[in-house]
Amino acid sequence: MLYEYDASCEKCPLPLVKMRAMLKKMQTGDIYMMRIVDKGSKENIPHYLKKSAINFELKMLDSKILEISIKK
């Protein structure tokens, strides 16, 4: 299943909290895509994913929006 979350209007830690809740619900093969703008989120979320050994990809959609794709 594909889950999408546009957090471009939200500030840290809300995107991180929502992402962690979604990771608990995800099943094998699910994909979670989120878009973030907040500087704190851009630093904290990839750091958390690396630390937790979660497979993810980053893509800059424009000069401000970072898209994170997580596959379980």
C-alpha positions as a LaTeX table, in Angstrom:
\begin{tabular}{lrrr}
\hline
Residue & $x$ (\AA) & $y$ (\AA) & $z$ (\AA) \\
\hline
Met1 & 0.00 & 0.00 & 0.00 \\
Leu2 & 1.17 & 3.55 & $-0.70$ \\
Tyr3 & 0.85 & 6.13 & 2.06 \\
Glu4 & 1.49 & 9.82 & 1.41 \\
Tyr5 & 1.94 & 12.62 & 3.91 \\
Asp6 & 2.48 & 16.27 & 3.00 \\
Ala7 & 4.19 & 17.84 & 6.01 \\
Ser8 & 5.31 & 20.93 & 4.11 \\
Cys9 & 3.27 & 23.18 & 6.43 \\
Glu10 & 4.32 & 21.46 & 9.66 \\
Lys11 & 7.33 & 22.00 & 11.88 \\
Cys12 & 9.50 & 19.52 & 13.75 \\
Pro13 & 8.81 & 17.36 & 15.72 \\
Leu14 & 5.30 & 16.73 & 14.29 \\
Pro15 & 6.47 & 15.13 & 10.99 \\
Leu16 & 8.87 & 12.85 & 12.90 \\
Val17 & 6.17 & 11.82 & 15.38 \\
Lys18 & 3.66 & 11.06 & 12.60 \\
Met19 & 6.28 & 9.15 & 10.60 \\
Arg20 & 7.18 & 6.97 & 13.58 \\
Ala21 & 3.49 & 6.15 & 14.14 \\
Met22 & 3.10 & 5.20 & 10.48 \\
Leu23 & 6.21 & 3.01 & 10.52 \\
Lys24 & 4.58 & 0.91 & 13.25 \\
Lys25 & 1.48 & 0.37 & 11.07 \\
Met26 & 3.29 & $-0.42$ & 7.82 \\
Gln27 & 3.46 & $-3.96$ & 6.45 \\
Thr28 & 6.21 & $-5.49$ & 4.30 \\
Gly29 & 6.03 & $-4.03$ & 0.79 \\
Asp30 & 4.32 & $-0.80$ & 1.88 \\
Ile31 & 5.71 & 2.55 & 0.77 \\
Tyr32 & 5.47 & 5.79 & 2.74 \\
Met33 & 6.19 & 9.07 & 0.99 \\
Met34 & 6.42 & 12.33 & 2.87 \\
Arg35 & 7.25 & 15.89 & 1.86 \\
Ile36 & 8.95 & 18.20 & 4.33 \\
Val37 & 10.20 & 21.79 & 4.31 \\
Asp38 & 11.16 & 22.43 & 7.93 \\
Lys39 & 14.93 & 22.56 & 8.47 \\
Gly40 & 14.76 & 20.55 & 11.71 \\
Ser41 & 12.74 & 17.81 & 10.03 \\
Lys42 & 15.18 & 17.68 & 7.11 \\
Glu43 & 17.97 & 16.95 & 9.58 \\
Asn44 & 16.18 & 14.81 & 12.16 \\
Ile45 & 14.15 & 12.46 & 9.97 \\
Pro46 & 17.01 & 11.12 & 7.79 \\
His47 & 19.16 & 10.84 & 10.92 \\
Tyr48 & 16.45 & 8.80 & 12.66 \\
Leu49 & 15.96 & 6.55 & 9.63 \\
Lys50 & 19.70 & 5.86 & 9.29 \\
Lys51 & 20.03 & 5.17 & 13.02 \\
Ser52 & 17.08 & 2.76 & 12.84 \\
Ala53 & 18.44 & 1.01 & 9.71 \\
Ile54 & 15.29 & 1.82 & 7.73 \\
Asn55 & 15.54 & 1.80 & 3.92 \\
Phe56 & 14.75 & 5.24 & 2.47 \\
Glu57 & 15.48 & 7.56 & $-0.46$ \\
Leu58 & 15.70 & 11.35 & $-0.54$ \\
Lys59 & 14.68 & 13.56 & $-3.46$ \\
Met60 & 14.63 & 17.35 & $-3.66$ \\
Leu61 & 11.42 & 18.37 & $-5.45$ \\
Asp62 & 12.45 & 22.02 & $-5.59$ \\
Ser63 & 14.73 & 24.33 & $-3.63$ \\
Lys64 & 12.69 & 23.87 & $-0.43$ \\
Ile65 & 10.70 & 20.61 & $-0.51$ \\
Leu66 & 12.42 & 17.34 & 0.37 \\
Glu67 & 10.59 & 14.12 & $-0.44$ \\
Ile68 & 11.42 & 11.04 & 1.61 \\
Ser69 & 10.37 & 7.63 & 0.35 \\
Ile70 & 10.41 & 4.75 & 2.83 \\
Lys71 & 9.90 & 1.14 & 1.77 \\
Lys72 & 9.30 & $-1.54$ & 4.35 \\
\hline
\end{tabular}
